[in-house]
Amino acid sequence: MKKVHVFNAGPCLLPQVAIDNAIAAMKDFSGTGISVLSISHRTKEWDAVMDECRALWKELLHIPDTHEVVFLGGGASLQFLYVAMNYLEKKAAYLDTGVWAHKALKEAQGIGDAYAIACSKDKNYTYIPKGFEIPADLDYLHITTNNTIYGTEIHEDIDCPCPLIADMSSDIMSRPVDVSKYDLIYGGAQKNVGPAGVIFAIIKKDSLGRVSRYIPTMLDYRTHIDKLSMFNTPPVFAIFVMNETLKWLKSIGGVEAMYEINKKKAALLYDEIDRNSMFVGTAVKEDRSLMNVCFVMAPGKEELQDEFFAFAKECGMVGIKGHRSVGGFRASLYNACSVEDVQALVDCMKEFEALKK
Ligand SMILES: *Cc1c(COP(=O)(O)O)cnc(C)c1O
């Protein structure tokens, strides 16, 4: 196979060991003689995977006993509705930092009173709004910690006078998080912790039950906490691969060790973007994402864009096209992307500059 470097924004690159173990389990799951694709989720062998996966989440993110983690289907996009159904009573605020944040807000507005507390659309979401006042009487403030499409990230767990809810689809497990500051953290697994088909929700248990509406059984987080994510058939295979991905993360030293590697990878690429006369970054420096690095051709070099795409493809770079709403380039440096992958992209950018100068 040709050596390729995968920078896809999602579904993400996964560690090879997780894929190898998934292949083995497709043939024979846990010595049962049955494929993981056909195993009943009501078996002790499957229970062991669920237990291990839950335990790994708690261990890797230091989730306190006040919180529980559940795994569900429906994508992060369905969580936008879960959030409003489970938490919106009087009024909620959303920090509008991009397409995903905006979609989350829109979903809440179909349920109740929700508004954008601040918005960075004026500059095509290239920065994180700051300095806005958060009313303490809100049901919650919703933030999107990493804006996958624009390459901006909220790097710290903010102090919030009201309950805080975060979509962490694309930076979960990339850096340490103080889970105790959040009533809810959720996201799709496919950006950093597994394949598509499963979401995680880390829920502060006593934050539930505050709304007066009827919540349909499947949309009620309490259903899934009570039944340990097995109220109905869970996405078995996706959870299996997520568990293998977390085992790999633990084996390399956990989230803290991963964070150091992620900082190194991002610095490597941003330094090159800033140095290289062919390219410029699009996000403001202080809000640059460690996970999704967005850049465009430098002013005056725009006509070279297609040439660079072709050149990068020749060098084995995959998935560096920017989102259609932004254009240019985006390299996603999720956990399974290695320093060597990033170095290969940097070398490719250097070569292109030398060729064109
Ligand atoms: C990809 C993404 C989503 C949507 O995830 P789906 O699982 O496709 O619904 C939501 N929020 C963020 C931040 C994302 O990156």
Ligand as a Chemical Component Dictionary entry (heavy atoms), coordinates in Angstrom:
data_LIG
# 
_chem_comp.id                   LIG 
_chem_comp.type                 NON-POLYMER 
_chem_comp.pdbx_formal_charge   0 
_chem_comp.three_letter_code    LIG 
# 
loop_
_chem_comp_atom.comp_id 
_chem_comp_atom.atom_id 
_chem_comp_atom.alt_atom_id 
_chem_comp_atom.type_symbol 
_chem_comp_atom.charge 
_chem_comp_atom.model_Cartn_x 
_chem_comp_atom.model_Cartn_y 
_chem_comp_atom.model_Cartn_z 
_chem_comp_atom.pdbx_ordinal 
LIG C1 C1 C 0 -19.024 16.885 13.402 1  
LIG C2 C2 C 0 -19.562 17.732 14.467 2  
LIG C3 C3 C 0 -20.911 17.656 14.866 3  
LIG C4 C4 C 0 -21.920 16.768 14.164 4  
LIG O1 O1 O 0 -21.697 15.444 14.416 5  
LIG P1 P1 P 0 -22.652 14.317 13.819 6  
LIG O2 O2 O 0 -22.269 13.127 14.634 7  
LIG O3 O3 O 0 -22.306 14.203 12.368 8  
LIG O4 O4 O 0 -24.056 14.721 14.008 9  
LIG C5 C5 C 0 -21.327 18.454 15.912 10 
LIG N1 N1 N 0 -20.472 19.277 16.552 11 
LIG C6 C6 C 0 -19.183 19.374 16.187 12 
LIG C7 C7 C 0 -18.282 20.306 16.941 13 
LIG C8 C8 C 0 -18.681 18.605 15.150 14 
LIG O5 O5 O 0 -17.387 18.704 14.799 15 
# 
loop_
_chem_comp_bond.comp_id 
_chem_comp_bond.atom_id_1 
_chem_comp_bond.atom_id_2 
_chem_comp_bond.value_order 
_chem_comp_bond.pdbx_ordinal 
LIG C1 C2 SING 1  
LIG C2 C3 SING 2  
LIG C2 C8 DOUB 3  
LIG C3 C4 SING 4  
LIG C3 C5 DOUB 5  
LIG C4 O1 SING 6  
LIG O1 P1 SING 7  
LIG P1 O2 DOUB 8  
LIG P1 O3 SING 9  
LIG P1 O4 SING 10 
LIG C5 N1 SING 11 
LIG N1 C6 DOUB 12 
LIG C6 C7 SING 13 
LIG C6 C8 SING 14 
LIG C8 O5 SING 15 
# 
